[in-house]
Amino acid sequence: MSDFPSDLQTAILEKNYSASSHLLGHILQEGLLEEIAAQLEESNTEIPHPTLELRDHIMSFLGLWELYFAIEIPSIEILKIIQRQGLRPDVKAQAMEFIRGLLEKNDPRLDQSSVNIESIIKTQYAVLLPQILTRRSEELERCVIPFKKAPTSQYCVAGLLKTYYGKKIASATLSDQVFDTVVGKIAFDKIAESLTIAGIDVESMLQEKESHDWDEIVCKLAEQHASDVESRELRVLHRVKDARSEIFLDSFRKQVAALDTILNSKTQVCNDVLMAIVSDRNNPIRRRAINALGHTGDHSVMEFISRVMNDHDEGARIEATRTYSLLASHSKWTGVHHRIPPASEKVPLLDIAKINQVLNNLIAKRMPPAIINDTLTAVAMQGGSNAIDILERLLVKPQPQIRMAVIRASRLLERDAAARIIKSALNDEDGTVVNLAEKELENRWSDEVW
């Protein structure tokens, strides 16, 4: 019998995703998961600094790469759950049904705020977008912000930070500060101002509390933090998730710390972030990011690195040459390509009819433009005649903000399709809508006469 634990660890060390997927499939089919998991967990406890290497391979095997940070379940546990459900021939389809179940039950282990619409729109998980977008709007509608006035004003934003849009806006507003779930008036006023600009009714969320009720809220928060026992993998996952944002802060110290966190996790899931840093020629940690890509062992970034080798910055060119050489030597040494296999060939299309229904509900409820923008992004990225028809029909809506959102969404369409949107918008009765359409015309069709 094959030494599955040793073979799997070798595949992980070599970043050989094809081999690890083959082994994981056999482990599940042979019913050896519990035994193998116990051996892996025992060996992992001996490692002083846990990594995300095993998670990389399991998420790739299950086709869950685009939901890497959204699923707050240890990767081995995901395999166990799927096996208990009864293993089916298509394990990736089974994994998708598992995710659909978490979403339908509002299971807190699926953090939908970590789902990137643009990342999943062309994957099998596009079919879940109507549910995700609906949930994001509903959670904001139900959001409550308890506060007390005396002796000093304090606001509990724990509930707000659990919503997709609340977290997004609050994090962007206080990006250069460390803030807790309970904030003072100065910090809250900044958050409230940003929420209001985004079209969110903050006043409707506020609930004043008496002192004894407030103390109870604070105590519950403390208990939640104290009992928040996670696996080592999830602790690293949360640190890396934070690092993905912190690496873009306007602080060299925080950027370096975030980069170190990503490197220490030994994951390939942050290569998109590293490439974004490298693409910014003014970023102070650009050369470090080039070097970091070499240590990920991801063979698929070599083409990107080869372009950096022609950069105008000599230091970047030198670093890129070293990185390219390192990746090439690793590939030659192991005889495998260190890259994540492409997603499934058959990708279910986004249900445009359901998205249209979600969109109409959002408009009827007068939801903030930020929520409508995300929905229109999903429509535009899907493309096709149905998507264009939906966008064109929205141009007759009475709210200028919606018509402007349609113009912004048209940026994701091909030029000919987008031209239909812009031509209609140029005849709008609202000056702000026309101005935005004219800017789009100048940006995309500056060399043409209409």
C-alpha positions, 0 to 999 in steps of 0.5 A: 500500500502506498505511504499516503501521508508521506506521498502527500507531504512530498507533493505539498513540498514540491507544490505538485497540485496534480499529484496531491489531487490524485492522492487526496482522491484515493484517500477519500475513495479508500476511506483513509481520511480519518487515519491520514488526517490524524497523522497529518495533524500530529506532524503539523503540531510539531511545526512551530510556525503553521502554514497554509500549504495543506489548505492550498492543495485541499482547496485546489482539489475541491475547486474552492480556490475562489472561496479560499478565505470565505470558508472558515472551516479547517481544510481537513474538516471540509474533506471529512464533511464531504466524505460523511455526506457520501462521496460522489464521482464529481467531488468539485460538484459535491463541494459546490452543493456543500457551499450552497447549503452553508449559504442557504442556512446562513451558516456563520462558517461561510463568510460571504463578505470575503467572496469576491464577485469579480473572482467567481463570476466566471466560475461554477460559483457564479450560480450562487451570486443571487443568494450572496447579493441578496444576503448582503443587502438583507444583513445591512437592513437588519444591522443595529448599532447600539450606543450609549451617551453618558458619561462618554459616547460609545458605539458598538460596531460589532454588528456593522463589521459583520456586514459586507458593506459595513466592514468595507466602508469602516475599514476604508475609513479608518485604514490608518488606525487600529479600531475595536468593535467599540469605538468613541464618538470621533471614530464613529462620526468618521464611519457614519459620514462615510456610510451616509455618503454611500447612501446608507441610513445610519440613523435607522441603525442606531439604538440607544442603550441604558448603562446596564444594557450597555454593560451586558453588550460589552460583556458578551463581546468579551466572552466571544473573544475569550472563547474564540478557539480556532484551529491553527490553520484558521488563525493563520488564515485570518492573519493572511486575510488581514495582511492582504489588505494591510499590504496596501496601507500607506505605511512602510512598516505595516506593508513589510509586516503584511508581506512577512505574514504572507511569506511565512504562510507559504501560500500561493493564494496571495500571488494576485496581491504580490503581482499587484504590488509589483505592477505599482512602480511607485510601491516602496516594497515592490522589489521585495514583492518580486523576490517573494513571488520567487519563493511561492514556487508558482510556475505560472507567474514566470511570464509575468516576471519575464515582463518585469525583467524589461522594466525601466528600474534596474533594481527591479530588473535584477530582482526579477531575473533572480526570481525567474531563475529561482522558479525555473530551477525549482521547476527543473529540479522537481520535474513538475509545474508549481501551479494550481490547475485551471478551474473546471471546464464546464462553468454554469452561467450566472442566472441573469433572470434571478440577478434581475429580480435581485436588482429590482428588489434592491431598487424598490427598497431604495438600497444604497448605490454601493449595493446596486453597483455590485449587482450591476458588476455581476450583470456586466461581467456576465455579458451577453444580450440579456445583460445588455438589455437589463442595463439599457432598461435601467437607463430609464429609471428615475434615480440618477444614481442608478443611471450613473451606476449603469454607465460605470458598469458599462466599463466591463462590457466590450466596446460595441455593447458599451457604446449602446449604453453611452449613446443613450446616456448622452441624451439623459435629462440629468446633467451629472449623468451626461457628464459621466457619459461624456467622460466615458466617451473621452476615455474609451472612444477618444479616437472616434467620431460619433 
